[in-house]
Amino acid sequence: MNCCVIGGSGHIGKNLVHMLLEDGHEVTIITSGGRPIPDTDEWRKVKRVRYRYKRDDPDWPKVLRDVNADVVVDIVGTDVPATYDALKNSAKQLVACGSIWMFGEARVVPTPEETQNECIFEGYAVRYRELLETRDRAKRDGFLFAAVMPPNIAGAGQIPLDCLGGRSIEVHKAHQRGEPVPLPEPGETLIGPCDAEDVARGFFLAVKHPQEAAGEIFNVGSAYAFPAWQFVEVYAGVYGKPIPIKWVSWQEYSTVISPSPGAHLHFKAHMCPDISKIRSKLGYAPKYTPEESLERGVAWMMQSGRL
């Protein structure tokens, strides 16, 4: 089967491409060219289309039609409705990528694939509405559509979440030195890093079982999450140095220490996805624990000379 992965050279995409090739599929990637492509025998089998996927792009449908794929996995998710319109009369399946953050701040833990609260990030909120609308359209059209919702992504190939809620090499260097980390009291917010390979496995299983996946929105993630204080302890173990916690109020943390919602929400809103649906329907089982995912991310930073 001819599979197209939009964002196939990225953190999730590279893992997914490997899985699809191993399963005997032909693979085409659409990439902006911002990430290097491995120079291996496996990747020489991959067809490449260099194109910057933009919203409301009149040329985008032609790009997709020229690829002529049976299945398209849209990891970038810039304009899922336009991608669906371009594919619905030619391809067999579209699998799109969302995010656990799209459900809004969790009311239930583990968190199911349902709206929890209003999403405070406008871009995510728009894309979430579009995923739901596309799912409904696909049901009416009899088209195979599914969406996969990752949590915080770690593992080899990307700087993992740091203890200030970002992905900063400088902050990781501070962790490596054992510098104190401020955390808002009581530090019980759940954080669930998931390895990119395990995220990719969710997309792969949706492609492998298209009928079972049709019409579904699936969480992917690790088998469990841990509280913020333990998140710091995991890094202390990985870096081999104690990392003291400086406890502060939420008011101080969110207004002075980490005023950006994109960072401080990691220490306010639980991220512990319920993965029971994808486990039962598609046989999903994460390979890595959250601890192993962070360890793999740090090992990659060291091997690549970033630390």
Short mmCIF file of the C-alpha atoms (twelve columns), coordinates in Angstrom:
data_MODEL
# 
_entry.id   MODEL 
# 
loop_
_atom_site.group_PDB 
_atom_site.id 
_atom_site.type_symbol 
_atom_site.label_atom_id 
_atom_site.label_alt_id 
_atom_site.label_comp_id 
_atom_site.label_asym_id 
_atom_site.label_seq_id 
_atom_site.Cartn_x 
_atom_site.Cartn_y 
_atom_site.Cartn_z 
_atom_site.pdbx_PDB_model_num 
ATOM 1   C CA . MET A 1   0.000   0.000  0.000  1 
ATOM 2   C CA . ASN A 2   1.198   3.517  -0.788 1 
ATOM 3   C CA . CYS A 3   1.332   5.603  2.402  1 
ATOM 4   C CA . CYS A 4   2.058   9.309  2.580  1 
ATOM 5   C CA . VAL A 5   3.305   10.851 5.824  1 
ATOM 6   C CA . ILE A 6   2.973   14.626 6.039  1 
ATOM 7   C CA . GLY A 7   5.799   15.611 8.369  1 
ATOM 8   C CA . GLY A 8   7.609   12.352 7.740  1 
ATOM 9   C CA . SER A 9   11.059  13.747 8.574  1 
ATOM 10  C CA . GLY A 10  10.014  14.940 12.036 1 
ATOM 11  C CA . HIS A 11  10.239  13.454 15.510 1 
ATOM 12  C CA . ILE A 12  7.152   11.238 15.198 1 
ATOM 13  C CA . GLY A 13  7.362   10.870 11.432 1 
ATOM 14  C CA . LYS A 14  10.742  9.169  11.290 1 
ATOM 15  C CA . ASN A 15  9.550   6.484  13.673 1 
ATOM 16  C CA . LEU A 16  6.338   6.006  11.713 1 
ATOM 17  C CA . VAL A 17  8.160   5.765  8.384  1 
ATOM 18  C CA . HIS A 18  10.351  3.007  9.819  1 
ATOM 19  C CA . MET A 19  7.291   1.064  10.995 1 
ATOM 20  C CA . LEU A 20  5.505   1.414  7.659  1 
ATOM 21  C CA . LEU A 21  8.551   0.279  5.693  1 
ATOM 22  C CA . GLU A 22  9.032   -2.697 7.980  1 
ATOM 23  C CA . ASP A 23  5.406   -3.619 7.355  1 
ATOM 24  C CA . GLY A 24  6.007   -3.659 3.601  1 
ATOM 25  C CA . HIS A 25  4.395   -0.386 2.551  1 
ATOM 26  C CA . GLU A 26  5.619   2.101  -0.017 1 
ATOM 27  C CA . VAL A 27  6.186   5.427  1.698  1 
ATOM 28  C CA . THR A 28  6.195   9.012  0.468  1 
ATOM 29  C CA . ILE A 29  6.917   11.871 2.846  1 
ATOM 30  C CA . ILE A 30  5.962   15.503 2.465  1 
ATOM 31  C CA . THR A 31  8.499   17.644 4.281  1 
ATOM 32  C CA . SER A 32  9.370   21.310 4.477  1 
ATOM 33  C CA . GLY A 33  13.051  20.340 4.529  1 
ATOM 34  C CA . GLY A 34  13.643  21.722 7.997  1 
ATOM 35  C CA . ARG A 35  14.771  18.396 9.438  1 
ATOM 36  C CA . PRO A 36  17.581  16.236 8.044  1 
ATOM 37  C CA . ILE A 37  16.620  12.936 6.448  1 
ATOM 38  C CA . PRO A 38  18.663  9.873  7.472  1 
ATOM 39  C CA . ASP A 39  21.162  8.685  4.859  1 
ATOM 40  C CA . THR A 40  20.461  4.969  5.190  1 
ATOM 41  C CA . ASP A 41  19.445  2.153  2.881  1 
ATOM 42  C CA . GLU A 42  15.999  2.135  4.475  1 
ATOM 43  C CA . TRP A 43  15.421  5.825  3.839  1 
ATOM 44  C CA . ARG A 44  16.594  5.563  0.233  1 
ATOM 45  C CA . LYS A 45  13.372  3.658  -0.384 1 
ATOM 46  C CA . VAL A 46  11.324  6.677  0.717  1 
ATOM 47  C CA . LYS A 47  9.977   9.077  -1.902 1 
ATOM 48  C CA . ARG A 48  10.279  12.711 -0.897 1 
ATOM 49  C CA . VAL A 49  8.166   15.709 -1.734 1 
ATOM 50  C CA . ARG A 50  9.539   18.986 -0.452 1 
ATOM 51  C CA . TYR A 51  6.695   21.379 0.196  1 
ATOM 52  C CA . ARG A 52  5.767   23.759 2.989  1 
ATOM 53  C CA . TYR A 53  2.274   22.824 4.149  1 
ATOM 54  C CA . LYS A 54  0.319   26.036 4.786  1 
ATOM 55  C CA . ARG A 55  -3.218  26.876 5.760  1 
ATOM 56  C CA . ASP A 56  -5.614  27.942 2.979  1 
ATOM 57  C CA . ASP A 57  -3.047  27.058 0.314  1 
ATOM 58  C CA . PRO A 58  -4.682  26.737 -3.133 1 
ATOM 59  C CA . ASP A 59  -1.829  24.497 -4.350 1 
ATOM 60  C CA . TRP A 60  -2.083  22.001 -1.499 1 
ATOM 61  C CA . PRO A 61  -4.784  19.782 -3.076 1 
ATOM 62  C CA . LYS A 62  -2.668  19.308 -6.200 1 
ATOM 63  C CA . VAL A 63  0.372   18.353 -4.120 1 
ATOM 64  C CA . LEU A 64  -1.665  15.624 -2.419 1 
ATOM 65  C CA . ARG A 65  -3.292  14.396 -5.619 1 
ATOM 66  C CA . ASP A 66  0.107   14.107 -7.303 1 
ATOM 67  C CA . VAL A 67  1.319   11.863 -4.479 1 
ATOM 68  C CA . ASN A 68  -1.638  9.572  -5.198 1 
ATOM 69  C CA . ALA A 69  -1.472  7.761  -1.845 1 
ATOM 70  C CA . ASP A 70  -3.905  5.164  -0.552 1 
ATOM 71  C CA . VAL A 71  -3.394  6.342  3.019  1 
ATOM 72  C CA . VAL A 72  -2.303  9.750  4.293  1 
ATOM 73  C CA . VAL A 73  -1.074  10.421 7.824  1 
ATOM 74  C CA . ASP A 74  -1.103  14.146 8.580  1 
ATOM 75  C CA . ILE A 75  1.203   14.616 11.554 1 
ATOM 76  C CA . VAL A 76  1.594   18.351 10.974 1 
ATOM 77  C CA . GLY A 77  -2.173  18.950 11.042 1 
ATOM 78  C CA . THR A 78  -2.027  22.489 9.663  1 
ATOM 79  C CA . ASP A 79  -5.258  22.289 7.645  1 
ATOM 80  C CA . VAL A 80  -7.030  18.960 8.129  1 
ATOM 81  C CA . PRO A 81  -10.286 20.043 6.389  1 
ATOM 82  C CA . ALA A 82  -8.386  21.008 3.220  1 
ATOM 83  C CA . THR A 83  -6.412  17.771 3.355  1 
ATOM 84  C CA . TYR A 84  -9.638  15.802 3.726  1 
ATOM 85  C CA . ASP A 85  -11.275 17.622 0.797  1 
ATOM 86  C CA . ALA A 86  -8.283  16.841 -1.401 1 
ATOM 87  C CA . LEU A 87  -8.292  13.137 -0.504 1 
ATOM 88  C CA . LYS A 88  -11.884 12.050 0.016  1 
ATOM 89  C CA . ASN A 89  -12.464 11.005 -3.603 1 
ATOM 90  C CA . SER A 90  -9.135  9.275  -4.165 1 
ATOM 91  C CA . ALA A 91  -7.498  7.955  -0.961 1 
ATOM 92  C CA . LYS A 92  -8.850  5.275  1.345  1 
ATOM 93  C CA . GLN A 93  -7.900  6.696  4.730  1 
ATOM 94  C CA . LEU A 94  -6.747  9.848  6.498  1 
ATOM 95  C CA . VAL A 95  -5.215  9.766  9.980  1 
ATOM 96  C CA . ALA A 96  -4.684  13.191 11.533 1 
ATOM 97  C CA . CYS A 97  -2.685  14.367 14.533 1 
ATOM 98  C CA . GLY A 98  -4.065  16.417 17.394 1 
ATOM 99  C CA . SER A 99  -2.929  16.895 20.985 1 
ATOM 100 C CA . ILE A 100 -4.156  16.030 24.473 1 
ATOM 101 C CA . TRP A 101 -4.074  19.802 25.176 1 
ATOM 102 C CA . MET A 102 -6.967  20.219 22.735 1 
ATOM 103 C CA . PHE A 103 -9.392  18.716 25.263 1 
ATOM 104 C CA . GLY A 104 -8.731  21.581 27.677 1 
ATOM 105 C CA . GLU A 105 -7.647  21.313 31.304 1 
ATOM 106 C CA . ALA A 106 -8.448  17.816 32.534 1 
ATOM 107 C CA . ARG A 107 -11.444 17.239 34.826 1 
ATOM 108 C CA . VAL A 108 -10.938 13.459 34.812 1 
ATOM 109 C CA . VAL A 109 -7.694  11.522 35.309 1 
ATOM 110 C CA . PRO A 110 -6.826  9.390  33.396 1 
ATOM 111 C CA . THR A 111 -8.349  11.654 30.768 1 
ATOM 112 C CA . PRO A 112 -10.587 10.135 28.070 1 
ATOM 113 C CA . GLU A 113 -10.938 11.367 24.489 1 
ATOM 114 C CA . GLU A 114 -13.565 13.951 25.388 1 
ATOM 115 C CA . THR A 115 -13.703 17.716 25.788 1 
ATOM 116 C CA . GLN A 116 -12.777 18.569 29.375 1 
ATOM 117 C CA . ASN A 117 -12.724 22.359 29.426 1 
ATOM 118 C CA . GLU A 118 -12.279 25.121 26.899 1 
ATOM 119 C CA . CYS A 119 -8.815  24.908 25.346 1 
ATOM 120 C CA . ILE A 120 -6.951  28.130 26.146 1 
ATOM 121 C CA . PHE A 121 -4.672  27.885 23.100 1 
ATOM 122 C CA . GLU A 122 -6.480  29.403 20.135 1 
ATOM 123 C CA . GLY A 123 -4.631  27.409 17.475 1 
ATOM 124 C CA . TYR A 124 -5.331  24.124 19.235 1 
ATOM 125 C CA . ALA A 125 -8.957  25.097 19.840 1 
ATOM 126 C CA . VAL A 126 -9.503  25.783 16.129 1 
ATOM 127 C CA . ARG A 127 -7.787  22.570 15.085 1 
ATOM 128 C CA . TYR A 128 -9.794  20.538 17.610 1 
ATOM 129 C CA . ARG A 129 -13.087 21.854 16.218 1 
ATOM 130 C CA . GLU A 130 -11.857 20.996 12.745 1 
ATOM 131 C CA . LEU A 131 -10.897 17.457 13.767 1 
ATOM 132 C CA . LEU A 132 -14.374 16.877 15.180 1 
ATOM 133 C CA . GLU A 133 -16.042 18.377 12.106 1 
ATOM 134 C CA . THR A 134 -13.853 16.308 9.768  1 
ATOM 135 C CA . ARG A 135 -14.670 13.160 11.718 1 
ATOM 136 C CA . ASP A 136 -18.386 13.880 11.318 1 
ATOM 137 C CA . ARG A 137 -18.019 14.615 7.613  1 
ATOM 138 C CA . ALA A 138 -16.068 11.417 7.071  1 
ATOM 139 C CA . LYS A 139 -18.782 9.382  8.795  1 
ATOM 140 C CA . ARG A 140 -21.395 10.868 6.463  1 
ATOM 141 C CA . ASP A 141 -19.171 10.297 3.420  1 
ATOM 142 C CA . GLY A 142 -18.252 6.734  4.388  1 
ATOM 143 C CA . PHE A 143 -14.571 7.667  4.462  1 
ATOM 144 C CA . LEU A 144 -12.043 6.129  6.870  1 
ATOM 145 C CA . PHE A 145 -10.849 8.895  9.181  1 
ATOM 146 C CA . ALA A 146 -9.166  8.747  12.580 1 
ATOM 147 C CA . ALA A 147 -7.258  11.138 14.820 1 
ATOM 148 C CA . VAL A 148 -4.429  10.453 17.264 1 
ATOM 149 C CA . MET A 149 -3.868  12.699 20.282 1 
ATOM 150 C CA . PRO A 150 -0.338  12.596 21.762 1 
ATOM 151 C CA . PRO A 151 0.638   13.989 25.176 1 
ATOM 152 C CA . ASN A 152 4.041   15.513 25.898 1 
ATOM 153 C CA . ILE A 153 6.526   13.882 23.523 1 
ATOM 154 C CA . ALA A 154 9.992   12.757 24.594 1 
ATOM 155 C CA . GLY A 155 12.533  10.186 23.452 1 
ATOM 156 C CA . ALA A 156 15.434  10.352 21.035 1 
ATOM 157 C CA . GLY A 157 15.403  13.126 18.454 1 
ATOM 158 C CA . GLN A 158 14.001  16.088 20.388 1 
ATOM 159 C CA . ILE A 159 14.872  18.083 23.500 1 
ATOM 160 C CA . PRO A 160 12.566  16.693 26.219 1 
ATOM 161 C CA . LEU A 161 10.382  18.818 28.449 1 
ATOM 162 C CA . ASP A 162 12.466  20.511 31.121 1 
ATOM 163 C CA . CYS A 163 11.515  21.355 34.704 1 
ATOM 164 C CA . LEU A 164 10.449  24.881 33.717 1 
ATOM 165 C CA . GLY A 165 7.941   23.610 31.167 1 
ATOM 166 C CA . GLY A 166 9.991   24.334 28.045 1 
ATOM 167 C CA . ARG A 167 12.495  22.526 25.855 1 
ATOM 168 C CA . SER A 168 15.610  24.528 26.596 1 
ATOM 169 C CA . ILE A 169 19.150  23.218 26.362 1 
ATOM 170 C CA . GLU A 170 20.249  25.899 28.842 1 
ATOM 171 C CA . VAL A 171 17.687  24.712 31.392 1 
ATOM 172 C CA . HIS A 172 18.832  21.131 30.885 1 
ATOM 173 C CA . LYS A 173 22.411  22.258 31.489 1 
ATOM 174 C CA . ALA A 174 21.218  23.777 34.775 1 
ATOM 175 C CA . HIS A 175 19.599  20.437 35.660 1 
ATOM 176 C CA . GLN A 176 22.885  18.737 34.773 1 
ATOM 177 C CA . ARG A 177 24.653  21.028 37.267 1 
ATOM 178 C CA . GLY A 178 22.069  20.239 39.956 1 
ATOM 179 C CA . GLU A 179 20.692  23.772 40.243 1 
ATOM 180 C CA . PRO A 180 17.450  24.258 42.216 1 
ATOM 181 C CA . VAL A 181 14.134  24.081 40.364 1 
ATOM 182 C CA . PRO A 182 11.122  26.215 41.356 1 
ATOM 183 C CA . LEU A 183 7.832   24.315 41.483 1 
ATOM 184 C CA . PRO A 184 4.354   25.507 42.440 1 
ATOM 185 C CA . GLU A 185 3.012   23.868 45.583 1 
ATOM 186 C CA . PRO A 186 2.019   21.095 46.158 1 
ATOM 187 C CA . GLY A 187 3.713   19.636 43.033 1 
ATOM 188 C CA . GLU A 188 1.124   16.908 42.484 1 
ATOM 189 C CA . THR A 189 0.191   17.789 38.893 1 
ATOM 190 C CA . LEU A 190 0.614   14.687 36.733 1 
ATOM 191 C CA . ILE A 191 3.075   14.771 33.839 1 
ATOM 192 C CA . GLY A 192 3.156   11.930 31.314 1 
ATOM 193 C CA . PRO A 193 6.074   12.057 28.879 1 
ATOM 194 C CA . CYS A 194 5.618   9.622  26.008 1 
ATOM 195 C CA . ASP A 195 8.337   8.408  23.679 1 
ATOM 196 C CA . ALA A 196 7.995   9.513  20.047 1 
ATOM 197 C CA . GLU A 197 8.266   5.881  19.023 1 
ATOM 198 C CA . ASP A 198 5.199   5.052  21.110 1 
ATOM 199 C CA . VAL A 199 3.328   8.015  19.619 1 
ATOM 200 C CA . ALA A 200 4.209   6.810  16.124 1 
ATOM 201 C CA . ARG A 201 2.940   3.347  17.061 1 
ATOM 202 C CA . GLY A 202 -0.537  4.798  17.534 1 
ATOM 203 C CA . PHE A 203 -0.573  6.156  13.981 1 
ATOM 204 C CA . PHE A 204 0.847   2.902  12.641 1 
ATOM 205 C CA . LEU A 205 -1.863  0.831  14.296 1 
ATOM 206 C CA . ALA A 206 -4.571  3.133  12.922 1 
ATOM 207 C CA . VAL A 207 -3.170  2.500  9.423  1 
ATOM 208 C CA . LYS A 208 -2.823  -1.228 10.034 1 
ATOM 209 C CA . HIS A 209 -6.413  -1.544 11.314 1 
ATOM 210 C CA . PRO A 210 -8.333  1.046  9.279  1 
ATOM 211 C CA . GLN A 211 -11.834 -0.326 9.853  1 
ATOM 212 C CA . GLU A 212 -11.379 -0.583 13.614 1 
ATOM 213 C CA . ALA A 213 -9.910  2.932  13.713 1 
ATOM 214 C CA . ALA A 214 -12.568 4.557  11.517 1 
ATOM 215 C CA . GLY A 215 -14.427 7.419  13.154 1 
ATOM 216 C CA . GLU A 216 -12.329 7.305  16.311 1 
ATOM 217 C CA . ILE A 217 -10.212 9.787  18.203 1 
ATOM 218 C CA . PHE A 218 -7.484  7.930  20.075 1 
ATOM 219 C CA . ASN A 219 -5.258  9.017  22.920 1 
ATOM 220 C CA . VAL A 220 -1.737  7.660  22.899 1 
ATOM 221 C CA . GLY A 221 0.680   7.859  25.785 1 
ATOM 222 C CA . SER A 222 2.716   6.045  28.379 1 
ATOM 223 C CA . ALA A 223 1.214   3.470  30.708 1 
ATOM 224 C CA . TYR A 224 1.197   5.999  33.574 1 
ATOM 225 C CA . ALA A 225 2.131   9.547  34.563 1 
ATOM 226 C CA . PHE A 226 3.945   10.875 37.631 1 
ATOM 227 C CA . PRO A 227 3.613   14.020 39.767 1 
ATOM 228 C CA . ALA A 228 5.717   17.099 39.095 1 
ATOM 229 C CA . TRP A 229 7.974   16.540 42.113 1 
ATOM 230 C CA . GLN A 230 8.809   13.067 40.797 1 
ATOM 231 C CA . PHE A 231 9.428   14.534 37.345 1 
ATOM 232 C CA . VAL A 232 12.260  16.547 38.947 1 
ATOM 233 C CA . GLU A 233 13.516  13.438 40.769 1 
ATOM 234 C CA . VAL A 234 13.655  11.498 37.499 1 
ATOM 235 C CA . TYR A 235 15.922  14.145 35.994 1 
ATOM 236 C CA . ALA A 236 18.064  14.081 39.130 1 
ATOM 237 C CA . GLY A 237 18.532  10.359 38.571 1 
ATOM 238 C CA . VAL A 238 19.231  10.753 34.869 1 
ATOM 239 C CA . TYR A 239 21.815  13.489 35.436 1 
ATOM 240 C CA . GLY A 240 23.267  11.822 38.538 1 
ATOM 241 C CA . LYS A 241 22.936  14.893 40.773 1 
ATOM 242 C CA . PRO A 242 20.340  15.986 43.327 1 
ATOM 243 C CA . ILE A 243 18.091  18.736 41.972 1 
ATOM 244 C CA . PRO A 244 16.621  20.650 44.940 1 
ATOM 245 C CA . ILE A 245 13.036  21.901 44.639 1 
ATOM 246 C CA . LYS A 246 12.257  25.468 45.666 1 
ATOM 247 C CA . TRP A 247 8.559   25.522 46.522 1 
ATOM 248 C CA . VAL A 248 6.606   28.644 45.537 1 
ATOM 249 C CA . SER A 249 2.964   29.666 45.346 1 
ATOM 250 C CA . TRP A 250 1.030   29.209 42.130 1 
ATOM 251 C CA . GLN A 251 0.590   32.992 41.950 1 
ATOM 252 C CA . GLU A 252 4.349   33.603 42.019 1 
ATOM 253 C CA . TYR A 253 5.084   30.728 39.669 1 
ATOM 254 C CA . SER A 254 2.533   31.672 37.005 1 
ATOM 255 C CA . THR A 255 3.130   35.429 37.045 1 
ATOM 256 C CA . VAL A 256 6.828   35.845 37.856 1 
ATOM 257 C CA . ILE A 257 8.763   32.613 37.340 1 
ATOM 258 C CA . SER A 258 6.946   31.133 34.348 1 
ATOM 259 C CA . PRO A 259 4.343   33.583 32.989 1 
ATOM 260 C CA . SER A 260 3.839   31.800 29.660 1 
ATOM 261 C CA . PRO A 261 0.784   29.480 29.729 1 
ATOM 262 C CA . GLY A 262 2.518   27.229 27.208 1 
ATOM 263 C CA . ALA A 263 5.124   26.484 29.895 1 
ATOM 264 C CA . HIS A 264 3.379   26.762 33.248 1 
ATOM 265 C CA . LEU A 265 0.310   24.747 32.214 1 
ATOM 266 C CA . HIS A 266 2.496   21.630 32.473 1 
ATOM 267 C CA . PHE A 267 2.515   22.229 36.236 1 
ATOM 268 C CA . LYS A 268 -1.161  23.159 36.532 1 
ATOM 269 C CA . ALA A 269 -3.100  20.790 34.232 1 
ATOM 270 C CA . HIS A 270 -2.805  17.024 34.556 1 
ATOM 271 C CA . MET A 271 -1.480  15.224 31.482 1 
ATOM 272 C CA . CYS A 272 -2.377  11.597 32.004 1 
ATOM 273 C CA . PRO A 273 -4.265  10.292 28.968 1 
ATOM 274 C CA . ASP A 274 -6.565  7.308  29.193 1 
ATOM 275 C CA . ILE A 275 -5.199  4.900  26.561 1 
ATOM 276 C CA . SER A 276 -7.690  2.101  27.181 1 
ATOM 277 C CA . LYS A 277 -9.614  2.678  23.935 1 
ATOM 278 C CA . ILE A 278 -6.635  2.374  21.591 1 
ATOM 279 C CA . ARG A 279 -5.367  -0.540 23.661 1 
ATOM 280 C CA . SER A 280 -8.632  -2.476 23.301 1 
ATOM 281 C CA . LYS A 281 -9.475  -1.523 19.712 1 
ATOM 282 C CA . LEU A 282 -6.028  -1.558 18.087 1 
ATOM 283 C CA . GLY A 283 -3.796  -3.506 20.472 1 
ATOM 284 C CA . TYR A 284 -1.697  -0.490 21.479 1 
ATOM 285 C CA . ALA A 285 0.942   -1.063 24.145 1 
ATOM 286 C CA . PRO A 286 3.610   1.547  24.917 1 
ATOM 287 C CA . LYS A 287 7.153   0.203  24.787 1 
ATOM 288 C CA . TYR A 288 8.756   2.812  27.049 1 
ATOM 289 C CA . THR A 289 7.997   4.112  30.528 1 
ATOM 290 C CA . PRO A 290 7.956   7.893  31.093 1 
ATOM 291 C CA . GLU A 291 11.321  7.557  32.853 1 
ATOM 292 C CA . GLU A 292 12.836  5.699  29.901 1 
ATOM 293 C CA . SER A 293 11.463  8.287  27.473 1 
ATOM 294 C CA . LEU A 294 13.191  11.108 29.368 1 
ATOM 295 C CA . GLU A 295 16.398  9.068  29.655 1 
ATOM 296 C CA . ARG A 296 16.360  8.476  25.897 1 
ATOM 297 C CA . GLY A 297 15.882  12.186 25.277 1 
ATOM 298 C CA . VAL A 298 18.816  13.119 27.494 1 
ATOM 299 C CA . ALA A 299 20.998  10.406 25.928 1 
ATOM 300 C CA . TRP A 300 20.187  11.820 22.482 1 
ATOM 301 C CA . MET A 301 21.129  15.347 23.600 1 
ATOM 302 C CA . MET A 302 24.466  14.052 24.857 1 
ATOM 303 C CA . GLN A 303 25.185  11.911 21.802 1 
ATOM 304 C CA . SER A 304 24.382  14.817 19.476 1 
ATOM 305 C CA . GLY A 305 26.647  17.215 21.392 1 
ATOM 306 C CA . ARG A 306 23.877  19.396 22.736 1 
ATOM 307 C CA . LEU A 307 24.873  18.636 26.327 1 
# 
